[in-house]
Amino acid sequence: MSDFRQQALDYHAFPKPGKISVEMTTPAESVKDLALAYSPGVAEPVREIADDANNAYKYTAKGNLVAVISNGTAILGLGNLGPLASKPVMEGKALLFKRFAGIDSIDIEVTHRTTEEFINTVANIADTFGGINLEDIKAPECFEIEQELQKRCSIPIFHDDQHGTAIVTAAGMLNALEIQGKEISNVTIVCMGAGAAAIACMELLIKCGAQREKIYMLDRNGVIHTRRENLPVHKLAFANNTDKRTLEDVMDGADVFVGVSGPDVLPPETLKMMAPNPVVFACSNPDPEIRPELAMATRDDLIMATGRSDYPNQVNNVLCFPFIFRGALDVRATAINDAMKVAAVEAIRAISKEEVPEEVLIASQSKALSFGRDYIIPKPMDPRLCSRIAKAVGQAAIDSGVAQLESLPTNLQY
């Protein structure tokens, strides 16, 4: 057993199993405390909430509580290992919510026979929470699940594997293209992978200015094109009217490569075919589509990002999902819409261009960081992320009409 594997197991087992717990927020020391906390005192907020459901935000933890829910069908890069096996990941997500945004979170793992059963289960418990983070649910079921829950629930429903990845990718991509002197509206993009993350990334890039007809998406059968039969709906949206069929065909002269597929699928010979000053996001984890060392040895004019923390430009969902929920909860948003996602993209982009605080340099073990090829997105430990993204997202929710509050609360503390 490797040292790291044992360290990971020990981390989850000690000092007591798991990574999260529940704490009390009010005193429960005296008989009077107990009378107020439970019977008979608890009857008073019960009546208030029965009269007006919005009072749940005033008298319960609902407004700062997010559920992290999975069925374990797409756990990290490990695949369909079942609901219970997903629990360490969901607990980890809950830990990140608390650590980075002060949000209380509980993990829920759902066993079900049909997609409808899963949707019904989540919809039936949704009122307990201020928001729901869906996680590690395979495509194409994840699209139907999220869409149906968004229709049925009056709180934000957010599949982070799709949209968190897309937001960080879009922020880093726009900054990388700026450094390379390219406009997103003019670039040709190759996307290796056609799952949930790939679809969400490309859709958000389109909302940020990319042209759908300049995007070539590939799955296991090659280029997704209009003459392929029996394409599912989510792939059909990216069926390109082209005679190109292979990765080599579409990479010839391409400006951008986005990989959300598997390890070592981008040969250096194919990388050489790209246009001058390319951008490569090789985000397969733990092994990227091409190793940064190999990519940089092949071309010295590229900007590269991966999903790994041991290389520059890590595409990491923790850069956005806690803060998007923070902003949504702060204004009691009923959804997380495109305007809120784009606001998060722009906030992340802006932070990348500012002077990096000393505490971030220390936490990231960096001597210096400044906007450029090796620093296109912030580090996850940057304390500016919470306030800047949350406020931008909250304001976007207000401006786009999905907030239940008319202005950002004045007592926000991040």
C-alpha positions as CSV (number, residue, x, y, z in Angstrom):
1,M,0.0,0.0,0.0
2,S,1.4,3.4,-1.0
3,D,2.1,6.0,1.6
4,F,-0.4,8.4,0.0
5,R,-3.1,5.8,-0.1
6,Q,-2.6,5.0,3.6
7,Q,-2.6,8.7,4.4
8,A,-5.9,9.1,2.6
9,L,-7.5,6.2,4.4
10,D,-6.2,7.5,7.8
11,Y,-7.4,11.0,7.0
12,H,-11.0,9.6,6.6
13,A,-10.8,7.2,9.6
14,F,-9.2,9.4,12.3
15,P,-9.7,10.9,14.8
16,K,-13.2,9.6,14.1
17,P,-14.8,8.3,10.8
18,G,-15.9,10.8,8.2
19,K,-15.2,14.5,7.5
20,I,-18.3,16.3,8.8
21,S,-20.4,16.6,11.9
22,V,-23.4,18.6,13.2
23,E,-22.9,21.3,15.8
24,M,-25.4,23.2,18.0
25,T,-25.8,27.0,17.3
26,T,-27.9,27.8,20.4
27,P,-27.5,27.0,24.1
28,A,-29.0,23.8,25.5
29,E,-27.7,23.8,29.1
30,S,-30.7,24.5,31.2
31,V,-34.3,23.4,31.6
32,K,-35.4,26.7,30.1
33,D,-33.1,26.2,27.1
34,L,-34.6,22.8,26.4
35,A,-38.1,24.2,26.8
36,L,-37.3,26.8,24.1
37,A,-35.4,24.5,21.8
38,Y,-38.1,21.8,21.8
39,S,-41.4,21.4,23.6
40,P,-43.2,23.7,24.2
41,G,-41.2,26.6,22.7
42,V,-40.7,25.1,19.3
43,A,-44.4,25.3,18.7
44,E,-44.1,29.1,18.2
45,P,-41.9,29.0,15.0
46,V,-43.9,26.1,13.8
47,R,-47.0,28.3,13.8
48,E,-45.1,31.1,12.1
49,I,-43.9,28.9,9.3
50,A,-47.3,27.3,8.8
51,D,-48.7,30.8,8.3
52,D,-45.9,31.9,5.9
53,A,-43.3,29.4,4.5
54,N,-40.8,32.2,4.1
55,N,-40.5,32.3,7.9
56,A,-38.5,29.0,7.6
57,Y,-35.6,31.3,6.6
58,K,-36.0,33.3,9.8
59,Y,-36.4,30.5,12.3
60,T,-34.5,27.5,10.9
61,A,-31.2,26.8,9.2
62,K,-32.8,26.4,5.8
63,G,-31.2,29.6,4.4
64,N,-27.7,28.4,5.0
65,L,-28.2,24.6,4.3
66,V,-27.2,22.8,1.1
67,A,-27.8,19.1,0.3
68,V,-25.1,17.3,-1.7
69,I,-26.9,14.5,-3.5
70,S,-25.7,11.6,-5.6
71,N,-26.6,8.2,-6.9
72,G,-23.0,7.2,-7.3
73,T,-23.2,6.5,-11.0
74,A,-20.2,8.6,-12.0
75,I,-17.9,8.9,-9.0
76,L,-14.9,11.0,-9.9
77,G,-13.1,9.0,-12.6
78,L,-14.0,5.7,-11.0
79,G,-17.3,5.1,-12.7
80,N,-20.6,3.6,-11.4
81,L,-19.7,2.2,-8.0
82,G,-23.1,2.8,-6.3
83,P,-24.5,5.4,-3.9
84,L,-22.8,4.3,-0.7
85,A,-19.3,4.4,-2.3
86,S,-20.0,8.0,-3.2
87,K,-20.4,9.0,0.4
88,P,-16.7,10.0,1.0
89,V,-16.9,12.3,-2.1
90,M,-20.2,13.8,-0.9
91,E,-18.8,14.4,2.6
92,G,-15.8,16.0,1.0
93,K,-18.1,18.4,-1.0
94,A,-19.8,19.2,2.3
95,L,-16.5,20.0,3.9
96,L,-15.6,22.3,1.0
97,F,-18.9,24.2,1.3
98,K,-18.1,24.8,5.0
99,R,-14.4,25.6,4.6
100,F,-14.7,28.0,1.7
101,A,-18.1,29.6,2.1
102,G,-19.4,29.0,5.6
103,I,-22.3,27.0,4.2
104,D,-23.7,24.1,6.2
105,S,-24.1,21.0,4.1
106,I,-25.3,17.4,4.4
107,D,-24.6,14.6,2.1
108,I,-27.5,12.3,0.8
109,E,-26.9,9.2,-1.2
110,V,-29.9,7.9,-3.1
111,T,-30.6,4.3,-4.1
112,H,-33.2,4.1,-6.9
113,R,-34.4,1.9,-9.7
114,T,-35.4,4.6,-12.2
115,T,-34.5,8.1,-13.0
116,E,-38.1,9.1,-12.1
117,E,-37.6,7.6,-8.6
118,F,-34.5,9.6,-8.0
119,I,-36.2,12.8,-9.2
120,N,-39.2,12.2,-6.9
121,T,-37.0,11.4,-3.9
122,V,-35.0,14.7,-4.3
123,A,-38.1,16.8,-5.1
124,N,-39.9,15.4,-2.0
125,I,-37.1,16.5,0.4
126,A,-36.1,19.7,-1.4
127,D,-38.0,22.1,0.9
128,T,-35.6,21.2,3.7
129,F,-32.8,23.0,2.1
130,G,-31.8,26.4,0.7
131,G,-30.1,24.7,-2.3
132,I,-29.2,21.3,-3.8
133,N,-25.8,20.4,-5.3
134,L,-26.2,17.3,-7.5
135,E,-22.9,15.4,-7.9
136,D,-21.4,12.4,-9.7
137,I,-24.5,11.5,-11.7
138,K,-23.8,10.0,-15.1
139,A,-24.9,11.4,-18.5
140,P,-27.4,11.4,-20.1
141,E,-29.5,10.9,-17.0
142,C,-28.0,13.9,-15.3
143,F,-29.5,16.3,-17.8
144,E,-33.0,15.0,-17.3
145,I,-32.6,14.9,-13.5
146,E,-31.4,18.5,-13.3
147,Q,-34.0,19.8,-15.7
148,E,-36.9,18.1,-14.0
149,L,-35.8,19.2,-10.5
150,Q,-35.4,22.7,-11.7
151,K,-39.0,22.7,-12.9
152,R,-40.3,21.1,-9.7
153,C,-38.3,22.9,-7.0
154,S,-38.2,26.5,-5.9
155,I,-34.6,26.5,-4.7
156,P,-31.4,26.4,-6.7
157,I,-30.6,23.0,-8.3
158,F,-27.0,22.8,-9.6
159,H,-25.2,19.9,-11.1
160,D,-21.6,20.9,-10.3
161,D,-20.0,18.3,-12.6
162,Q,-21.6,20.2,-15.4
163,H,-21.7,23.9,-14.4
164,G,-18.9,24.2,-11.9
165,T,-16.5,22.8,-14.4
166,A,-17.9,25.0,-17.1
167,I,-17.6,28.2,-15.1
168,V,-13.9,27.7,-14.2
169,T,-13.1,26.5,-17.7
170,A,-14.8,29.5,-19.3
171,A,-13.0,31.9,-16.9
172,G,-9.6,30.4,-17.6
173,M,-10.3,30.0,-21.3
174,L,-11.3,33.7,-21.8
175,N,-8.1,34.8,-19.9
176,A,-5.9,32.4,-21.9
177,L,-7.3,33.6,-25.2
178,E,-6.8,37.2,-24.1
179,I,-3.1,36.5,-23.4
180,Q,-2.8,34.7,-26.7
181,G,-4.3,37.7,-28.6
182,K,-7.4,35.8,-29.7
183,E,-11.1,36.6,-29.6
184,I,-13.4,33.8,-28.5
185,S,-15.8,34.6,-31.3
186,N,-13.2,33.8,-33.9
187,V,-11.5,30.7,-32.5
188,T,-12.0,27.1,-33.6
189,I,-12.5,24.8,-30.6
190,V,-12.0,21.0,-30.4
191,C,-13.7,19.3,-27.5
192,M,-12.6,15.7,-26.7
193,G,-15.5,14.2,-24.7
194,A,-19.2,14.5,-25.0
195,G,-20.4,13.9,-21.4
196,A,-22.0,16.2,-18.9
197,A,-19.0,18.4,-18.3
198,A,-18.1,18.7,-22.0
199,I,-21.6,19.7,-23.0
200,A,-21.9,22.3,-20.2
201,C,-18.4,23.7,-20.9
202,M,-19.2,24.2,-24.6
203,E,-22.7,25.7,-23.9
204,L,-21.2,28.2,-21.5
205,L,-18.4,29.1,-23.9
206,I,-21.1,29.8,-26.5
207,K,-22.9,32.1,-24.0
208,C,-19.5,33.8,-23.6
209,G,-19.2,34.4,-27.3
210,A,-17.9,31.2,-29.0
211,Q,-19.6,30.2,-32.3
212,R,-21.4,26.9,-32.2
213,E,-20.4,26.1,-35.8
214,K,-16.7,26.5,-34.9
215,I,-16.9,23.8,-32.2
216,Y,-16.0,20.2,-33.0
217,M,-17.0,17.7,-30.4
218,L,-15.7,14.1,-30.4
219,D,-16.9,11.0,-28.5
220,R,-15.6,7.4,-28.7
221,N,-16.8,7.2,-32.3
222,G,-15.0,10.3,-33.5
223,V,-16.4,13.7,-34.6
224,I,-20.1,14.3,-33.8
225,H,-21.5,15.3,-37.2
226,T,-25.0,15.8,-38.7
227,R,-24.9,12.6,-40.7
228,R,-24.4,10.3,-37.7
229,E,-27.6,8.4,-36.7
230,N,-29.3,7.9,-33.4
231,L,-27.5,10.8,-31.6
232,P,-28.9,11.5,-28.2
233,V,-30.4,15.0,-27.8
234,H,-27.4,16.4,-25.8
235,K,-25.0,15.4,-28.5
236,L,-27.3,16.4,-31.4
237,A,-26.9,20.0,-30.3
238,F,-23.2,19.8,-31.2
239,A,-23.5,17.8,-34.4
240,N,-21.4,19.8,-36.9
241,N,-22.2,19.9,-40.6
242,T,-18.7,18.7,-41.6
243,D,-16.8,16.1,-43.6
244,K,-14.2,15.9,-40.8
245,R,-14.2,12.6,-38.9
246,T,-11.1,12.2,-36.8
247,L,-9.2,14.1,-34.2
248,E,-6.5,14.8,-36.6
249,D,-9.0,16.3,-39.1
250,V,-10.4,18.8,-36.6
251,M,-7.1,19.7,-34.9
252,D,-5.6,20.9,-38.1
253,G,-5.5,24.7,-37.5
254,A,-7.6,24.6,-34.3
255,D,-7.0,27.3,-31.7
256,V,-8.4,25.5,-28.6
257,F,-8.4,22.0,-27.4
258,V,-10.6,21.1,-24.4
259,G,-10.2,17.6,-23.0
260,V,-12.8,16.1,-20.6
261,S,-12.3,12.5,-21.7
262,G,-9.4,10.3,-20.7
263,P,-5.6,10.0,-20.4
264,D,-3.1,10.3,-23.2
265,V,-5.6,10.8,-26.1
266,L,-3.8,13.8,-27.5
267,P,-0.6,12.7,-29.3
268,P,2.2,15.3,-29.6
269,E,2.1,15.0,-33.4
270,T,-1.6,16.1,-33.3
271,L,-0.8,19.0,-31.0
272,K,1.7,20.2,-33.6
273,M,-1.2,20.6,-36.1
274,M,-2.9,23.4,-34.1
275,A,-2.8,27.1,-35.0
276,P,-0.1,29.4,-33.6
277,N,-0.5,30.3,-29.9
278,P,-3.0,27.5,-29.0
279,V,-4.8,27.0,-25.8
280,V,-4.9,23.4,-24.4
281,F,-7.2,22.5,-21.4
282,A,-6.4,18.8,-20.7
283,C,-8.7,18.2,-17.7
284,S,-8.9,14.4,-17.4
285,N,-8.0,13.4,-13.9
286,P,-5.7,12.2,-12.6
287,D,-4.0,11.7,-15.9
288,P,-4.6,14.4,-18.5
289,E,-5.1,14.0,-22.2
290,I,-1.5,15.0,-22.7
291,R,1.1,15.5,-20.0
292,P,2.1,19.1,-19.6
293,E,5.8,18.3,-19.8
294,L,5.2,16.6,-23.2
295,A,3.0,19.4,-24.4
296,M,5.4,22.1,-23.5
297,A,8.3,20.2,-25.1
298,T,6.2,19.9,-28.3
299,R,5.2,23.5,-28.4
300,D,6.5,26.5,-26.6
301,D,3.8,28.9,-27.7
302,L,0.8,27.2,-25.9
303,I,-1.0,28.0,-22.7
304,M,-2.0,24.8,-20.9
305,A,-4.4,24.0,-18.0
306,T,-5.1,20.7,-16.3
307,G,-7.3,19.4,-13.5
308,R,-4.3,18.7,-11.3
309,S,-3.0,20.8,-8.4
310,D,0.7,20.0,-9.1
311,Y,0.7,21.9,-12.4
312,P,-0.1,25.6,-13.1
313,N,-3.6,26.6,-14.1
314,Q,-5.6,24.0,-12.3
315,V,-9.3,23.8,-13.4
316,N,-10.8,23.2,-10.0
317,N,-14.6,23.4,-9.2
318,V,-13.8,24.6,-5.7
319,L,-13.0,28.0,-7.4
320,C,-16.7,28.5,-7.9
321,F,-19.4,26.2,-6.5
322,P,-19.2,27.2,-2.8
323,F,-19.3,30.9,-3.8
324,I,-22.1,30.5,-6.3
325,F,-24.3,28.9,-3.7
326,R,-23.2,31.6,-1.2
327,G,-24.4,34.3,-3.5
328,A,-27.6,32.4,-4.3
329,L,-28.4,31.7,-0.7
330,D,-27.7,35.3,0.3
331,V,-30.5,36.6,-1.9
332,R,-32.8,33.5,-1.5
333,A,-32.5,32.8,-5.2
334,T,-34.9,30.3,-6.7
335,A,-32.5,29.1,-9.3
336,I,-28.9,29.4,-10.6
337,N,-29.4,30.8,-14.1
338,D,-27.1,31.7,-17.0
339,A,-26.7,35.3,-15.8
340,M,-25.4,34.1,-12.5
341,K,-23.0,31.7,-14.1
342,V,-21.6,34.4,-16.4
343,A,-21.3,36.8,-13.4
344,A,-19.2,34.1,-11.7
345,V,-17.0,33.7,-14.8
346,E,-16.3,37.5,-15.0
347,A,-15.6,37.7,-11.2
348,I,-13.0,34.8,-11.5
349,R,-11.4,36.4,-14.5
350,A,-11.0,39.8,-12.8
351,I,-9.4,38.3,-9.7
352,S,-6.8,36.6,-11.9
353,K,-5.6,40.0,-13.1
354,E,-5.0,41.6,-9.7
355,E,-2.0,41.4,-7.4
356,V,-1.9,38.2,-5.5
357,P,-2.0,38.5,-1.7
358,E,1.0,37.2,0.2
359,E,-1.2,34.6,2.1
360,V,-2.1,33.0,-1.2
361,L,1.5,32.8,-2.2
362,I,2.3,31.0,1.0
363,A,-0.7,28.7,0.9
364,S,0.1,27.7,-2.7
365,Q,3.8,27.4,-2.1
366,S,4.5,30.0,-4.8
367,K,7.3,32.6,-4.9
368,A,5.4,34.8,-7.2
369,L,2.1,34.8,-9.2
370,S,1.0,37.3,-11.8
371,F,-1.5,37.2,-14.7
372,G,0.1,35.3,-17.6
373,R,0.7,31.9,-19.2
374,D,1.1,30.1,-15.9
375,Y,-1.5,32.0,-14.0
376,I,-4.8,32.4,-15.8
377,I,-7.2,31.4,-13.0
378,P,-6.9,32.1,-9.2
379,K,-5.7,29.6,-6.6
380,P,-8.5,27.9,-4.6
381,M,-7.1,29.4,-1.3
382,D,-7.6,33.0,-2.5
383,P,-9.8,34.7,0.2
384,R,-11.2,37.2,-2.4
385,L,-13.1,34.4,-4.2
386,C,-15.9,34.2,-1.7
387,S,-16.9,37.8,-1.4
388,R,-16.3,38.8,-5.0
389,I,-18.1,35.8,-6.7
390,A,-20.9,35.6,-4.1
391,K,-21.7,39.3,-4.5
392,A,-21.5,39.1,-8.3
393,V,-23.8,36.1,-8.4
394,G,-26.2,37.5,-5.8
395,Q,-26.5,40.8,-7.8
396,A,-27.0,38.8,-11.0
397,A,-29.8,36.9,-9.4
398,I,-31.5,40.1,-8.4
399,D,-31.0,41.7,-11.8
400,S,-32.3,38.6,-13.6
401,G,-35.4,38.3,-11.4
402,V,-34.7,35.0,-9.6
403,A,-33.9,36.5,-6.2
404,Q,-36.5,36.7,-3.4
405,L,-34.7,39.6,-1.8
406,E,-34.6,43.0,-3.6
407,S,-31.0,43.8,-2.6
408,L,-27.9,42.2,-1.2
409,P,-28.1,41.9,2.6
410,T,-26.0,44.6,4.4
411,N,-24.7,42.3,7.1
412,L,-22.8,39.9,4.8
413,Q,-19.5,38.6,6.3
414,Y,-17.2,36.5,4.2
